[in-house]
Amino acid sequence: MMYPYMILADETEIIHSQLMEIDGKETVEVHFERPTEDGFDSARCSLPDYKWIKRTGYTDAEIAEFEEFLHHNAHLLFKYAANGGIKIA
């Protein structure tokens, strides 16, 4: 299951997985996707290892910005993943 997290000013949508256990470790996958004229740019990172699983269309500088974003938001992403996404009343 994937849950919405936020949409950036350039229309990049950030979504995250539910909390998963992979190789005995709690993991969350975070997906970045931005519409383009030909489809989408996309990237996916696995936390807590910050391992990029997929990357199409984003520059090295953009990926570096996403990684910094993830370092600042990982604690929230794990919290929301464990609770079934952000609960907005």
N, CA, C and O of each residue as an XYZ file, in Angstrom:
356
protein
N       0.837     -1.169      0.000
C       0.000      0.000      0.000
C       0.887      1.238      0.000
O       1.895      1.289      0.704
N       0.508      2.223     -0.785
C       1.253      3.484     -0.844
C       0.353      4.606     -0.324
O      -0.862      4.592     -0.527
N       0.979      5.582      0.354
C       0.247      6.689      0.962
C       0.835      8.023      0.497
O       2.053      8.144      0.369
N      -0.016      9.030      0.241
C       0.497     10.345     -0.147
C       1.199     11.024      1.025
O       0.786     10.887      2.177
N       2.262     11.754      0.714
C       2.983     12.507      1.741
C       2.915     14.003      1.452
O       2.453     14.775      2.291
N       3.374     14.419      0.265
C       3.281     15.832     -0.100
C       3.524     16.018     -1.586
O       4.003     15.115     -2.272
N       3.181     17.217     -2.076
C       3.447     17.609     -3.462
C       4.315     18.863     -3.412
O       3.967     19.841     -2.749
N       5.444     18.831     -4.115
C       6.373     19.960     -4.151
C       5.942     20.981     -5.190
O       5.056     20.710     -6.000
N       6.561     22.150     -5.170
C       6.202     23.242     -6.072
C       6.352     22.876     -7.548
O       5.621     23.407     -8.384
N       7.293     21.971     -7.891
C       7.486     21.581     -9.295
C       6.575     20.419     -9.703
O       6.774     19.798    -10.747
N       5.571     20.136     -8.863
C       4.575     19.082     -9.081
C       5.110     17.674     -8.804
O       4.458     16.690     -9.150
N       6.290     17.569     -8.184
C       6.768     16.258     -7.759
C       5.891     15.795     -6.611
O       5.769     16.475     -5.592
N       5.278     14.623     -6.788
C       4.470     14.036     -5.729
C       5.322     13.021     -4.977
O       6.024     12.210     -5.580
N       5.249     13.078     -3.656
C       5.996     12.164     -2.809
C       4.988     11.264     -2.107
O       4.074     11.731     -1.428
N       5.182      9.953     -2.292
C       4.345      8.973     -1.621
C       5.254      7.966     -0.921
O       6.433      7.844     -1.255
N       4.699      7.251      0.046
C       5.505      6.275      0.774
C       4.725      4.991      0.974
O       3.496      4.967      0.922
N       5.470      3.931      1.204
C       4.872      2.619      1.432
C       4.412      2.487      2.880
O       4.667      3.345      3.726
N       3.739      1.400      3.121
C       3.476      0.999      4.497
C       4.790      0.518      5.090
O       5.761      0.313      4.362
N       4.830      0.341      6.379
C       6.013     -0.189      7.031
C       6.151     -1.656      6.640
O       5.217     -2.442      6.803
N       7.320     -2.015      6.123
C       7.569     -3.382      5.672
C       8.767     -3.938      6.429
O       9.614     -3.187      6.914
N       8.826     -5.259      6.525
C      10.008     -5.899      7.090
C      10.729     -6.631      5.971
O      10.184     -7.554      5.365
N      11.960     -6.210      5.701
C      12.780     -6.824      4.660
C      14.098     -7.231      5.303
O      14.797     -6.404      5.890
N      14.428     -8.503      5.188
C      15.652     -9.048      5.793
C      15.732     -8.734      7.283
O      16.809     -8.449      7.806
N      14.582     -8.787      7.969
C      14.547     -8.558      9.408
C      14.649     -7.103      9.821
O      14.813     -6.811     11.005
N      14.554     -6.173      8.863
C      14.701     -4.753      9.163
C      13.448     -4.000      8.718
O      12.938     -4.241      7.624
N      12.948     -3.089      9.561
C      11.813     -2.263      9.174
C      12.253     -1.309      8.071
O      13.280     -0.638      8.177
N      11.447     -1.267      7.005
C      11.790     -0.520      5.803
C      10.584      0.270      5.322
O       9.444     -0.174      5.456
N      10.844      1.441      4.761
C       9.833      2.242      4.083
C      10.413      2.644      2.736
O      11.556      3.095      2.655
N       9.623      2.481      1.677
C      10.040      2.954      0.359
C       9.337      4.275      0.070
O       8.135      4.421      0.292
N      10.115      5.231     -0.430
C       9.591      6.560     -0.741
C       9.749      6.781     -2.233
O      10.831      6.606     -2.794
N       8.642      7.171     -2.868
C       8.593      7.324     -4.316
C       8.371      8.794     -4.658
O       7.498      9.449     -4.089
N       9.169      9.301     -5.590
C       9.065     10.671     -6.092
C       8.628     10.578     -7.550
O       9.197      9.800     -8.315
N       7.617     11.368     -7.946
C       7.142     11.308     -9.326
C       6.697     12.701     -9.765
O       5.974     13.398     -9.053
N       7.159     13.092    -10.976
C       6.843     14.410    -11.520
C       6.355     14.243    -12.957
O       7.001     13.558    -13.750
N       5.218     14.861    -13.305
C       4.735     14.746    -14.683
C       5.648     15.499    -15.658
O       6.187     16.557    -15.333
N       5.807     14.934    -16.851
C       6.558     15.575    -17.937
C       5.702     15.511    -19.198
O       4.623     14.919    -19.185
N       6.164     16.101    -20.262
C       5.434     16.047    -21.526
C       5.329     14.623    -22.063
O       4.366     14.287    -22.752
N       6.323     13.783    -21.747
C       6.367     12.417    -22.272
C       5.971     11.344    -21.257
O       6.087     10.153    -21.547
N       5.512     11.741    -20.089
C       5.162     10.759    -19.061
C       5.503     11.280    -17.679
O       4.916     12.254    -17.207
N       6.465     10.618    -17.026
C       6.839     10.987    -15.667
C       8.329     10.789    -15.438
O       8.940      9.871    -15.986
N       8.915     11.679    -14.605
C      10.202     11.416    -13.997
C       9.883     10.685    -12.709
O       8.895     11.009    -12.050
N      10.693      9.706    -12.332
C      10.407      8.985    -11.097
C      11.690      8.502    -10.441
O      12.700      8.252    -11.099
N      11.615      8.379     -9.124
C      12.726      7.858     -8.338
C      12.142      7.201     -7.098
O      11.114      7.638     -6.580
N      12.801      6.151     -6.626
C      12.340      5.447     -5.427
C      13.543      5.140     -4.544
O      14.575      4.661     -5.013
N      13.383      5.427     -3.253
C      14.457      5.233     -2.290
C      13.948      4.371     -1.136
O      12.818      4.530     -0.675
N      14.801      3.460     -0.682
C      14.473      2.586      0.431
C      15.145      3.112      1.701
O      16.358      3.318      1.740
N      14.343      3.321      2.720
C      14.842      3.749      4.024
C      14.823      2.561      4.973
O      13.925      1.729      4.849
N      15.727      2.430      5.885
C      16.649      3.435      6.388
C      18.014      3.458      5.702
O      18.899      4.204      6.122
N      18.198      2.651      4.653
C      19.512      2.572      4.000
C      19.791      3.706      3.014
O      20.932      3.894      2.590
N      18.750      4.462      2.649
C      18.878      5.516      1.631
C      19.441      4.943      0.331
O      20.305      5.540     -0.312
N      18.929      3.775     -0.031
C      19.343      3.102     -1.259
C      18.341      3.452     -2.364
O      17.138      3.233     -2.218
N      18.858      4.002     -3.474
C      18.001      4.370     -4.601
C      17.725      3.126     -5.439
O      18.637      2.547     -6.029
N      16.472      2.730     -5.482
C      16.038      1.519     -6.169
C      15.753      1.794     -7.641
O      15.986      0.947     -8.503
N      15.253      2.978     -7.908
C      14.803      3.344     -9.259
C      15.078      4.826     -9.442
O      14.974      5.619     -8.505
N      15.436      5.185    -10.683
C      15.703      6.599    -10.954
C      15.598      6.838    -12.449
O      16.378      6.289    -13.228
N      14.634      7.657    -12.851
C      14.440      7.982    -14.256
C      14.083      9.460    -14.391
O      13.064      9.903    -13.861
N      14.910     10.217    -15.092
C      14.576     11.595    -15.414
C      15.084     12.660    -14.468
O      15.223     13.814    -14.873
N      15.365     12.319    -13.232
C      15.860     13.308    -12.281
C      17.375     13.450    -12.395
O      18.080     12.472    -12.645
N      17.868     14.672    -12.211
C      19.304     14.933    -12.280
C      19.982     14.506    -10.978
O      19.315     14.256     -9.974
N      21.310     14.426    -11.007
C      22.076     14.112     -9.800
C      21.809     15.147     -8.709
O      21.711     14.797     -7.533
N      21.692     16.416     -9.094
C      21.427     17.481     -8.119
C      20.044     17.305     -7.484
O      19.886     17.515     -6.281
N      19.053     16.927     -8.273
C      17.711     16.701     -7.734
C      17.703     15.510     -6.775
O      17.074     15.565     -5.718
N      18.396     14.448     -7.142
C      18.477     13.275     -6.267
C      19.167     13.650     -4.954
O      18.755     13.191     -3.889
N      20.202     14.473     -5.019
C      20.887     14.927     -3.805
C      19.927     15.733     -2.921
O      19.950     15.592     -1.698
N      19.090     16.569     -3.524
C      18.092     17.333     -2.762
C      17.069     16.401     -2.129
O      16.673     16.600     -0.980
N      16.640     15.386     -2.872
C      15.694     14.411     -2.323
C      16.316     13.667     -1.141
O      15.651     13.416     -0.136
N      17.584     13.322     -1.271
C      18.248     12.599     -0.186
C      18.324     13.457      1.070
O      18.112     12.962      2.177
N      18.623     14.729      0.904
C      18.632     15.643      2.053
C      17.228     15.742      2.649
O      17.065     15.711      3.869
N      16.215     15.863      1.785
C      14.822     15.885      2.222
C      14.506     14.636      3.050
O      13.886     14.729      4.108
N      14.934     13.473      2.565
C      14.659     12.223      3.259
C      15.336     12.172      4.626
O      14.751     11.670      5.585
N      16.550     12.684      4.723
C      17.241     12.696      6.009
C      16.475     13.539      7.026
O      16.480     13.221      8.216
N      15.824     14.600      6.581
C      15.050     15.462      7.476
C      13.657     14.912      7.770
O      13.044     15.294      8.766
N      13.154     14.031      6.927
C      11.777     13.547      7.055
C      11.645     12.067      7.374
O      10.525     11.589      7.554
N      12.727     11.330      7.452
C      12.665      9.878      7.644
C      11.861      9.498      8.887
O      11.066      8.560      8.843
N      12.058     10.208      9.981
C      11.335      9.871     11.210
C       9.825      9.996     11.023
O       9.062      9.189     11.555
N       9.398     10.995     10.274
C       7.967     11.164     10.004
C       7.460     10.102      9.039
O       6.364      9.570      9.215
N       8.245      9.798      8.034
C       7.831      8.781      7.067
C       7.659      7.424      7.740
O       6.717      6.697      7.425
N       8.550      7.073      8.658
C       8.406      5.819      9.395
C       7.153      5.862     10.280
O       6.415      4.880     10.364
N       6.921      6.987     10.928
C       5.746      7.130     11.793
C       4.461      6.971     10.975
O       3.573      6.208     11.356
N       4.362      7.686      9.858
C       3.151      7.608      9.041
C       2.997      6.238      8.391
O       1.877      5.747      8.249
N       4.092      5.621      7.999
C       4.033      4.286      7.401
C       3.484      3.268      8.392
O       2.716      2.382      8.017
N       3.876      3.393      9.646
C       3.407      2.480     10.688
C       1.940      2.688     11.027
O       1.263      1.767     11.483
N       1.446      3.921     10.798
C       0.072      4.271     11.160
C      -0.884      4.317      9.989
O      -2.013      4.783     10.143
N      -0.469      3.845      8.812
C      -1.363      3.835      7.664
C      -1.523      5.185      6.982
O      -2.607      5.512      6.501
N      -0.468      5.959      6.937
C      -0.482      7.249      6.256
C      -0.839      8.394      7.203
O      -1.127      8.187      8.381
N      -0.811      9.601      6.651
C      -1.148     10.799      7.418
C      -2.651     10.826      7.607
O      -3.410     10.659      6.653
N      -3.077     11.037      8.840
C      -4.503     11.131      9.138
C      -4.896     12.600      9.166
O      -4.480     13.345     10.053
N      -5.696     13.010      8.194
C      -6.168     14.405      8.129
C      -7.664     14.400      8.412
O      -8.438     13.746      7.713
N      -8.058     15.131      9.436
C      -9.480     15.143      9.837
C     -10.286     16.092      8.996
O     -11.493     16.225      9.198
